[in-house]
Amino acid sequence: MARDREPQSQTQGATQSQSSNIWSQVESQPIENIVWGRLYGKNIKVKSLDLSNESFTAGRGDNNDLILTLNDLPEKILCRISKVHFVIRRANCDLSNPVYIEDLSRNGTFVNSERIGTNSRRILQNDDIISLSHPTYKAFVFKDLSPNEAMGLPKEITSNYYVSRKLGSGACGLVRLVYDRRSCQEYAMKIVKKNMLATSTSPNHLTDPNRVMNEAKIMKNLDHPCVINMHDIVDKPDSVYMVLEFMKGGDLLNRIVENKRLSEKISKLFFYQMCHAVKYLHDKGITHRDLKPDNVLLETSDEETLLKVSDFGLSKFVQKDSVMRTLCGTPLYVAPEVLLTGGRGAYTKKVDIWSLGVVLFTCLSGTLPFSDDYGSPASEQIKKGHFRFNHPSWKQVSQRATSLIKNMLIVDPQRRPTIDDVLQSSWLKDQEMLRTANKLMKIEPMETEDEENFLEPPMKRSKR
């Protein structure tokens, strides 16, 4: 039974998820001769101004796009206006980019009565009011002529974030690029529809709101270099909105697909970081329950890069009986004990160890250990723990790596190693890799032991 299919060829759902890198920002293209915004005069003698260049300046100076004079403002206000009072910018005049207003004045530029701050900037949104020199002197109303990407989103999101382009979508929701309106920081907002997370065999009821927000608080307080930072979360009856740090290197699935497979050196570097993230979560009493390459994000496009695990504990926000989001798609990374109980049993942290084993298998070979393409249903293969190292790429992989995978993919969870056991495996006792990983994670090097770990196959003693 040949195991030589690449991940992208094994399921239609996987192919769709790989067609776009949901965490990578699409480059903006310059757009010429387009009116992307408009300023309407409020308490100023200006009717309307079209914004069609990348930048627009206003002030008393002669070089501004709008030169403010006594014809526009009363003298008591004009005397407080700087030569260049503010500038409005939209990069490349691209409607998908945010609009920034920068305060260059001595006496202040205000948006919705809030002072921006000299040499600071803020994101402008449709119907924002711009005041000059005093919050009560409302001079302009800004109109954004780009499509409203925030339509239908809760006020908690739209009041704090500028919602930009869609970065990608998956089986259970979509991801949008958003910007904090005040700090202008980029984030990735993941929108997960709750009704898509329900299973047909379990009741579609929501967890207690207090419990949900308690879990959110825990997740927001997590702090580890290999765990994605959750900046904000908004829980609504129909959806969960997670505002996460923006990772420009894409996800691990796309990295594997682009390279067909990862070298053992890079696989080891990535796997070590994943293990550190899982150890941190386990030590905090959190089981991830949905580890797969799609949920592992890369900081940069460099070969050696920091890695962060995302989407941990999401099912806690949805149903008490809900197990994993993988049930939305193809559960190829799910531990056998989950499938054996139909997703309604009690599980230990060992489910994460199984998933890590599948991820490592996929990194090293560019193939999956379990698939419907292998002659029998993938679920049956998983329940029995039947897999093989048949792909030609395994000839270039060390015996220590395959031995570790075999130990992690043991059907009986009680015999499966803990995350501490995995981190102590001899395959990970690679000083060059450890130096690189510790540099990326910006942590002190861990002490390593020289003796072989029990995860390695025992040596036979010679008879005397």
Residue pairs with C-beta under 8 A, 6 or more apart in sequence:
1 374
1 375
1 388
1 390
2 390
3 365
3 367
3 368
3 369
3 371
3 374
3 387
3 388
3 389
3 390
3 391
4 367
4 390
4 391
4 392
5 367
5 368
5 371
5 373
6 257
6 260
6 366
6 367
7 14
7 18
7 253
7 256
7 257
7 293
7 362
7 366
7 367
7 368
8 14
8 15
8 18
8 257
9 15
9 373
10 330
10 332
10 368
10 371
10 372
10 373
11 329
11 330
11 332
11 371
11 372
13 171
13 329
13 330
14 253
14 329
14 330
17 170
17 171
17 253
17 294
17 329
18 253
18 254
18 257
20 167
20 168
20 169
21 167
21 168
21 250
21 251
21 254
22 167
22 168
22 169
22 170
22 175
22 250
22 251
23 167
23 168
23 175
23 188
23 246
23 247
23 248
23 249
23 250
23 251
23 297
24 167
24 248
24 249
24 250
25 167
25 177
25 186
25 246
25 248
26 165
26 167
28 91
28 92
28 94
28 96
28 97
29 92
29 94
30 92
30 93
30 94
31 92
31 93
31 94
31 95
32 93
33 52
34 52
34 93
34 95
35 50
35 51
35 52
35 145
36 51
36 52
36 90
36 93
36 94
36 95
36 99
36 144
36 145
36 146
37 50
37 51
37 88
37 90
37 99
37 124
37 142
37 143
37 144
37 145
38 48
38 49
38 50
38 51
38 142
38 143
38 145
39 46
39 48
39 49
39 51
39 56
39 88
39 130
39 140
39 141
39 142
39 143
40 47
40 48
40 140
40 141
40 143
41 47
41 48
41 139
41 140
42 129
42 138
42 139
42 140
42 141
43 137
43 138
43 139
44 72
44 73
44 139
44 140
45 71
45 72
45 73
46 66
46 72
46 140
49 56
49 66
51 88
51 90
52 93
53 65
53 93
54 89
54 90
54 91
54 92
54 93
55 87
55 88
55 89
56 65
56 66
56 87
56 88
56 89
57 63
57 64
57 65
57 66
57 84
57 86
57 87
57 88
58 64
58 65
58 66
58 68
58 84
58 85
58 86
58 87
59 66
59 67
59 68
59 81
59 82
59 83
59 84
59 85
59 86
59 104
59 105
60 67
60 68
60 69
60 78
60 81
60 82
60 83
60 85
61 67
61 83
61 84
63 84
64 83
64 84
68 78
68 81
68 85
69 78
70 78
72 78
73 81
73 132
73 139
77 132
77 133
77 134
77 137
80 106
80 107
80 132
80 133
80 134
81 105
81 107
81 132
81 133
82 104
82 105
82 106
82 107
84 104
84 105
85 103
85 104
85 105
85 109
85 132
86 101
86 102
86 103
86 104
86 105
86 109
86 116
86 130
87 101
87 102
87 104
88 99
88 100
88 101
88 102
88 124
88 142
89 99
89 100
89 101
89 102
90 97
90 98
90 99
90 100
91 97
95 145
95 146
95 147
96 146
96 164
96 165
97 164
98 123
98 124
98 162
98 164
98 179
98 184
99 123
99 124
99 125
99 142
99 144
100 121
100 122
100 123
100 124
100 184
101 109
101 111
101 116
101 121
101 122
101 123
101 124
101 130
101 142
102 116
102 119
102 120
102 121
103 109
103 115
103 116
103 117
103 118
103 119
103 120
103 121
104 118
104 119
105 118
105 132
105 133
106 118
107 133
107 134
108 115
108 116
108 118
108 132
108 133
108 134
108 135
109 115
109 116
109 130
109 131
109 132
110 116
110 130
110 131
110 132
110 134
110 135
111 122
111 124
111 128
111 129
111 130
111 131
112 128
112 129
113 129
113 131
113 135
113 136
114 135
115 135
116 122
121 184
122 181
122 182
122 184
123 162
123 179
123 180
123 181
123 182
123 184
124 130
124 142
124 144
125 142
125 144
125 158
125 162
125 181
126 142
126 143
126 144
126 148
127 141
127 142
127 143
128 141
128 142
129 138
129 140
129 141
129 142
130 138
130 139
130 140
130 141
130 142
131 137
131 138
131 139
132 139
149 163
149 164
149 165
149 166
149 176
150 157
150 158
150 162
150 163
153 163
153 241
154 234
154 236
154 241
156 234
156 241
157 163
157 178
157 189
157 234
157 241
159 181
160 180
160 181
160 182
160 232
161 178
161 179
161 180
161 181
161 187
161 189
161 243
162 178
162 179
162 181
163 176
163 178
163 189
164 176
164 177
164 178
164 179
165 176
165 177
166 174
166 175
166 176
166 177
167 175
167 176
167 177
167 188
168 174
168 175
169 175
170 294
170 328
170 329
171 196
171 325
171 328
171 329
172 192
172 193
172 196
172 197
172 325
172 328
172 329
173 190
173 191
173 192
173 193
173 196
173 239
174 190
174 191
175 188
175 189
175 190
175 191
176 188
176 189
176 191
177 186
177 187
177 188
177 189
177 246
178 186
178 187
178 188
178 189
178 243
179 185
179 186
179 187
180 187
180 231
186 246
187 231
187 232
187 243
187 244
187 245
187 246
188 243
188 244
188 245
188 246
188 247
189 241
189 242
189 243
189 244
190 241
190 242
190 244
190 311
191 239
191 240
191 241
192 239
192 240
192 242
192 314
192 325
193 238
193 239
194 206
194 237
194 238
194 239
194 240
194 317
194 318
195 204
195 238
196 328
197 315
197 318
197 319
197 322
197 325
197 327
197 328
198 204
198 318
198 319
198 322
199 321
199 322
199 323
199 327
199 343
201 342
201 343
201 344
202 319
202 321
202 322
202 343
202 344
203 319
203 321
204 319
205 319
205 320
206 212
206 237
206 318
206 319
207 316
207 317
207 318
207 319
207 320
209 235
212 235
212 316
212 317
213 235
215 313
215 316
215 317
216 230
216 233
216 235
216 317
218 284
218 286
219 230
219 233
219 312
219 313
220 230
220 231
220 232
220 233
222 229
222 230
222 280
222 281
222 284
222 286
223 229
224 276
224 277
224 280
225 306
225 308
225 440
225 441
225 442
225 443
226 273
226 274
226 276
226 277
226 280
226 306
226 307
226 308
226 309
226 441
227 277
227 280
227 281
227 308
227 309
227 312
228 244
228 245
228 247
228 297
228 308
228 309
228 310
229 244
229 245
229 308
230 242
230 243
230 244
231 243
231 244
231 245
232 241
232 242
232 243
233 240
233 241
233 242
233 243
234 240
234 241
234 243
235 241
235 317
240 314
240 317
240 318
244 310
245 308
247 297
247 298
247 299
247 308
248 299
248 300
248 301
249 255
249 297
249 298
249 299
249 300
249 301
249 302
249 305
250 297
250 298
250 301
251 293
251 294
251 295
251 296
251 297
251 298
252 270
252 293
252 294
252 296
252 297
252 298
252 307
252 359
252 363
253 292
253 293
253 294
253 296
255 262
255 293
255 298
256 262
256 293
256 362
256 363
256 366
259 366
260 366
261 363
261 364
261 365
261 366
261 367
261 393
262 270
262 363
262 364
262 366
264 364
264 396
264 397
264 398
264 401
265 433
266 303
266 304
266 363
267 360
267 363
267 364
267 401
268 401
268 427
268 428
268 430
268 433
269 304
269 433
269 436
269 437
270 296
270 307
270 363
271 356
271 359
271 360
271 363
271 428
272 423
272 428
272 433
272 434
272 437
273 306
273 307
273 437
273 440
273 441
274 291
274 296
274 307
274 309
274 356
274 359
275 356
275 419
275 422
275 423
275 428
276 423
276 437
276 441
277 307
277 308
277 309
278 288
278 291
278 309
278 352
278 356
278 419
279 419
279 420
279 423
281 287
281 288
281 309
281 312
281 352
282 349
282 352
282 418
282 419
286 312
286 313
287 313
287 347
287 348
287 349
287 351
287 352
288 309
288 311
288 312
288 313
288 352
288 355
289 312
289 313
289 315
289 323
289 324
289 347
289 351
289 352
290 311
290 312
290 314
290 315
290 324
290 325
290 326
290 333
290 355
291 309
291 333
291 352
291 355
291 356
291 359
292 326
292 332
292 333
292 355
292 358
292 359
293 359
293 362
293 363
295 309
295 310
295 311
296 307
296 308
296 309
296 310
296 359
297 307
297 308
297 309
297 310
298 305
298 306
298 307
298 308
299 305
299 306
299 307
299 308
300 306
304 436
304 440
305 440
306 440
306 441
311 325
314 325
315 322
315 323
315 324
315 325
321 343
321 344
322 343
323 338
323 343
323 344
323 347
324 331
324 334
324 338
324 343
326 332
326 333
326 334
327 343
330 378
331 338
331 339
331 378
331 379
331 382
332 358
332 368
332 370
332 371
332 378
332 382
333 354
333 355
333 358
333 359
334 351
334 354
334 355
334 382
335 347
335 350
335 351
335 354
335 355
335 382
335 413
336 354
336 382
336 383
336 384
336 385
336 411
337 345
337 347
337 350
337 351
337 413
338 345
338 347
338 351
339 379
339 382
339 383
340 383
347 413
348 413
349 418
349 419
350 413
350 414
350 416
350 418
351 413
352 419
353 408
353 416
353 417
353 418
353 419
353 422
354 408
354 409
354 413
354 416
356 408
356 422
357 404
357 405
357 407
357 408
357 409
358 368
358 369
358 370
358 409
360 401
360 404
360 405
360 408
361 367
361 368
361 369
361 387
361 405
361 409
362 368
362 369
364 393
364 394
364 397
364 401
364 405
365 389
365 391
365 393
365 394
365 397
366 391
366 393
367 391
367 393
369 381
369 387
369 409
370 378
370 381
370 382
370 386
370 387
371 378
371 381
372 378
374 381
381 387
383 411
384 411
385 409
385 410
385 411
387 409
389 397
389 402
394 402
398 427
400 425
400 426
400 427
400 456
401 427
403 427
403 455
403 456
403 457
404 422
404 425
404 427
404 455
407 416
407 417
407 455
408 416
408 417
408 422
410 416
417 425
417 455
421 453
421 454
421 455
422 428
422 455
424 449
424 453
424 455
425 453
425 455
425 456
426 452
426 453
426 455
426 456
428 434
429 448
429 449
429 450
431 448
434 445
434 446
434 448
435 445
438 444
438 445
438 446
